[in-house]
Amino acid sequence: MQQRDSQTPKNTTTWTLSDGHAGNVRQATALAGALGLAAREWTLDARAPWRWLAPRRLPGSRGAFGPGFGQALALGEAALPGLAIGCGRQAALATRLLRRHGVAAVQILDPRISTRHWDLVIAPEHDGLHGRNVIRLLGSLHPVDDLWLAAARRDFATFGELPGPRTAVLIGGPSAHADFDEAGFEALFECVADCVQREGGSVLATASRRTPPAIAARMRERLGWLPGVVWGPGAADDGRNPYPGLLGWADRIVASADSVNMLSEACATDAPVFVAGIDRLGGRPRRFVDSLLGRGRVRPLDPLMAPFPAQALRETARVAAEVASRLGL
């Protein structure tokens, strides 16, 4: 089937597609939301060999994601959306296949092959991707804006009763580009605890899915005795993750350097952001953090954590407007 240039979707039905990883799901759904589109969410579980080779097409690629997705393709245009938004390498194969069936395909993150297989590719600046159908942004797509933050403050209204300054602490974990160890996290916790003890105020802390259990437990020990909330995944008594409330009520934010998504969302608030572990960071995430440092939006974590002017950095609305313009939505 012949490839074609970008075109206006035939209908406004939308699918978002990802491998189910939280960061990928969040980016795809954030773009759909910013476009004002309700979307059906697909979680893809690629079979071998596509699990390793996606988004490259091989014979039989229609069956790469099991019978459900294959049957939807086989039903043709009547069963397919007008627009597909994918995020991540597995989704890049799915959006590529959908495009060959006439669906307008938007792919988030560098697919690592030619971008001509999609109508639009949205990639962070630190990926270094260029092309006539590439939309670049600083950081990642996310839903954090004034309305989102206001809803977070409403849903976690009790956090507003905590003494200020409220220091939000967002920790991730080791990754291919972040050589974090227990000593690095211990230094982060000590810095926050000393500052809150010295100034007063409170702490709002949360761990991520990638945080090693031992580090999450240590965070509880080091910060849990201070006024505030310390949350860690997997603890039966913790309830839902208060992450939105942390962003909504933070007077300042301390974040580990490992997560582009987490830092992008922290920087979408108007709170000063202090980044820990920059010296242990490499690769593309380091280029992103260096961009934030160059813009003055973040500073390295230091014992004083003195306030500094901070302007919310938000790219999702701009990217969505450009997608809508290019696709004629």
C-alpha positions, 0 to 999 in steps of 0.5 A: 500500500502506498504511503501518503502525506499527512491528511485530515482524519476521516472521523474524530474517533481516536485511539491511544496506544502504548506498552502500558508503561505509565510514562508512555500512557501519560504522554499519549493520553495527555495529547488526546486530552489537549486535543479535546478528544475522547480516546479508546486506550490500547495496551499493547503486548507485542509477541516475538519477534516484534517485541524486539524489532518494533517498529520494523515491519515483518511478514505477519505484522498484523498479528504482532499484538494478538488477535484483538488488534489484528481483528480490528485491522481486518475489519477495515475502515469502519472499525478503525479510528480517524486518529491514532496516537502512540507512544513508545517503540511498541506503539510505533509499530501499531501506529505504522500499521494503522496508517497503512489502513488510512488512519492519521498516525501521530507517534510520540518519541523517536521511533528510531527509523525514518519518520516517513512512516507516520504523519507526525512524530513528536520528539523531545529536543534532547533526542536530536530528531529533525524532519518536516513532520517532526514536532519538537518539545522540551521535555515530555507531554503531560496534563499539568496546567492551571486547571489540573493543579487547581483540581489537585488542590481541591482533591487534596485540600488537607495538604493546604493546612500543612505549614509552609514552606511545603517541600515536595520530594519526588524520587525515581530510581536507577536507570540506564542513564542514572547511576543512582545508589543508596548514598545519593538518595541518602544525601537527598533525604538529609538535605531536605530533612535539615532544611525543613528542620531549620526553616520549619514548614512541611514535606510532601514526598512520594516514590515512583514505581522505579524506586527500589523498595529499600530506598522508599523505606529509607525515605519513610525513616528519614522524612516520615517524622517531619510534618507532612506526608510521605508516600511509597507504593506498595504500602497498604496503609498509604491509599492512593498516590498523592502525587497530584496534590504534591505538585498542586500545593508545593512551594518548592520541589526537590526531584531526582534527576532520572525521570524526564517525565517527572521533571517536566511535570514539576517544571509545569508548576510555578514552584522552584525546582531543585534537582538531585543527582545531576552528576550521576546522570548521562545520555539524553536525560542529562541533555534535558536537565542541562537545557533546564539549567540553561534556562534557569528553570531548575537549580542543582539541589543545595543545602539552602534551597533558597527561593528563585523566580520560576515560570511554569514550563508547559509544552503540551498545549503548544504541541497539541495546537500544532498537531491540530493545525497540521492535521486539520482537526 
